[in-house]
Amino acid sequence: MKTQVNLKIDTHIKEKAQKMAQELGLSLSSVVNATLSQFARTGELQLSVAPRMTPFLEDIVKEARAEYEAGKLKVYENADDFIASLNK
């Protein structure tokens, strides 16, 4: 079952929010619904559009940095040298 909620929002905030939602392929209604659902489920409110790395990706980055700092990575002068090494 669905219910209707009436909100008073500044016009410029609504327009900016609709534009951001549209850029993400969402309706403003779906953004509000998802936000309220998460808040109801977790009791937390997170407001950010900044991309975040998953723990899996963070581990890969840490591993790559460690290999780089240990000098285990080969550095190529240009793309042709890199491609040639792949073809060996």
N, C-alpha and C positions, 0 to 999 in steps of 0.2 A: 504494500500500500504506500502511496506517495502522499505527501502533504506540501502545502505551499507556505513559504516563509517570505514575508515582506521586509525588506531592509532599506534603510535610508543611507545612501552612499553618495559622496561627492561625485559629481558628474565626471570630472577629469580622472578620478581614481577608477571609476567604473570603465571608462573608455580605455585607459591604459591596461587595465586588467583584462578586458575583452581582447585587446590587441595581442597581449602576451599569450593568452589562452589559445587564440586563433593560430599564432605562430607555432604552438605546440600541437596543433590539430585537435584542440579541445574546445568545448563550449564553456562559458563562464559558469553555467549551472553545474557542469560536471566537476569543475575545479572546486567550487564551493562544497559540493557533495563529498568529494574525496577528502577535502580538508576536514570537514565535520566528522566523517567516518573515522579517519585516523585519530582525531582528537577524542572521540567517544571510545575508541578501542584502547588507546594507549594513555590518555590523559596528558599527552604532550602536544605541543604546537610548534611545528618546525616551518619556518618561512624562508625558503631559499630556492633560487633557480640555478644556483651555481652547481656545476657538475661535481660529483664526488666519486672517488675511486672505491671500488669494492675491496674488501679485505684481501681477496685473491689477487687483484691487480696490485695492491700495495706490497704484497709479498714478492711479486715478480719484479717490481721496481727496486725493492731493497736488495734482492739477489743480483740484479743487473748492476746496481751501484757498487756492491761489494766486489763483483768481478772486475768492474772498471777500476776501482781503487787498488785492487790487487794486481793490475796490469795483465789480466787474463784476456782482455778484448783486443782484437786486431783492429787497427785504425787504417782506413783506406784514404788515399789522396783524392780519389774521384769515383764516380759511379761505375765507370768502365772497369777499373781495377776490382771493384767489389763484384761486379757481374762475372768477370773473368775467374775470380776465386770460386764463385758458385758453380761455374761450369767445369771445374777440375774434377 
